[in-house]
C-alpha cells in the first residue's frame, strides 16, 4: 500500500506494508508527451490513479495526491517505465493516447 509522510517539512509518497512480487493487471494505460517546467519534452506511459487496483493506495495518500494536484495543476500518475509515481502535466500535453493492456507493476 502507498502511504505519504512528512520529513523535514517536505512530503513524500512511500510504499508501506509488505512488499509483494509484481502485480499483473489488465487496465487502461496512457501514453503522453508534455513539456516540463524546464522546457524539456517528456514522454510517459502511465496508469491514472483511478485505474489502479482498489486498496493499492491508502486514504491519506489519496488526500495528499488530491492536494498536490490542486496545488500544481498536474495529475499524479503511475509511470509504467520508471515503476513509480510521477506528475503528468495535461496543460502542456502535446500528444496523448490510451489503450487497454495487461501490465506488470511493482507497488
C-alpha positions in Angstrom: 0.0 0.0 0.0 1.2 3.5 -0.7 1.5 6.0 2.2 2.8 9.5 2.5 4.9 11.0 5.2 6.3 14.4 6.1 10.0 14.7 6.7 11.8 17.9 7.5 8.8 19.9 6.3 8.7 18.2 2.9 6.2 15.5 1.9 7.0 12.3 0.0 5.0 9.3 -1.1 6.3 6.0 0.1 5.4 2.4 -0.3 4.5 0.8 3.0 3.4 -2.6 4.2 4.6 -5.8 2.8 6.4 -5.7 -0.5 4.9 -8.2 -2.9 6.1 -9.6 -6.2 4.9 -7.8 -9.3 1.2 -7.4 -9.6 -0.2 -8.2 -13.0 -3.3 -6.3 -14.0 -5.3 -5.5 -17.2 -6.2 -1.8 -17.1 -6.5 1.3 -19.1 -3.0 2.7 -19.9 -2.0 6.0 -21.4 0.9 7.4 -23.4 1.6 11.0 -23.5 4.1 13.7 -24.1 4.2 17.0 -22.3 6.5 20.0 -21.8 8.2 20.1 -18.4 8.7 23.3 -16.4 12.3 23.5 -17.6 11.1 23.4 -21.3 12.2 19.8 -22.0 9.8 17.4 -23.6 8.8 14.3 -21.5 7.1 11.2 -22.8 5.5 8.8 -20.4 3.5 5.5 -20.4 1.3 5.6 -17.3 -1.8 4.5 -15.4 -4.1 7.0 -13.8 -4.6 6.7 -10.1 -8.3 5.9 -10.5 -7.3 2.8 -12.7 -5.1 1.2 -10.0 -6.5 -1.8 -8.1 -8.6 -0.9 -5.1 -6.6 -0.8 -1.9 -3.3 0.0 -3.6 -3.2 3.5 -2.1 -4.2 4.5 1.4 -6.8 7.1 2.0 -4.2 9.5 3.5 -2.1 9.1 0.3 -5.3 9.8 -1.8 -5.8 13.0 0.1 -2.2 14.0 -0.4 -2.4 13.3 -4.1 -5.5 15.4 -4.4 -3.7 18.2 -2.6 -0.7 18.0 -4.9 -2.9 18.0 -8.0 -4.8 21.1 -6.8 -1.6 22.9 -5.8 0.4 22.2 -9.0 -2.3 21.5 -11.6 -0.6 18.3 -12.7 -2.1 14.8 -12.3 -0.2 12.3 -10.2 0.1 9.0 -12.2 1.9 5.7 -12.0 4.8 5.7 -14.6 5.0 2.2 -16.0 8.5 2.6 -17.4 10.0 4.2 -14.2 7.8 2.0 -11.9 6.9 4.9 -9.7 4.6 7.8 -9.2 5.2 10.9 -11.3 3.3 14.1 -12.3 1.7 14.5 -15.7 1.0 18.0 -16.9 -2.1 17.9 -19.1 -1.9 21.7 -19.6 1.3 21.3 -21.7 0.4 17.9 -23.2 1.4 17.8 -26.9 0.3 14.2 -27.6 -1.7 11.5 -25.8 -3.4 8.2 -26.4 -4.9 5.4 -24.4 -5.2 1.6 -24.7 -6.2 -1.3 -22.5 -3.3 -3.7 -21.9 -2.0 -6.2 -19.4 0.9 -4.7 -17.4 3.1 -5.8 -14.5 3.5 -3.2 -11.8 5.6 -3.2 -8.6 3.7 -1.5 -5.8 
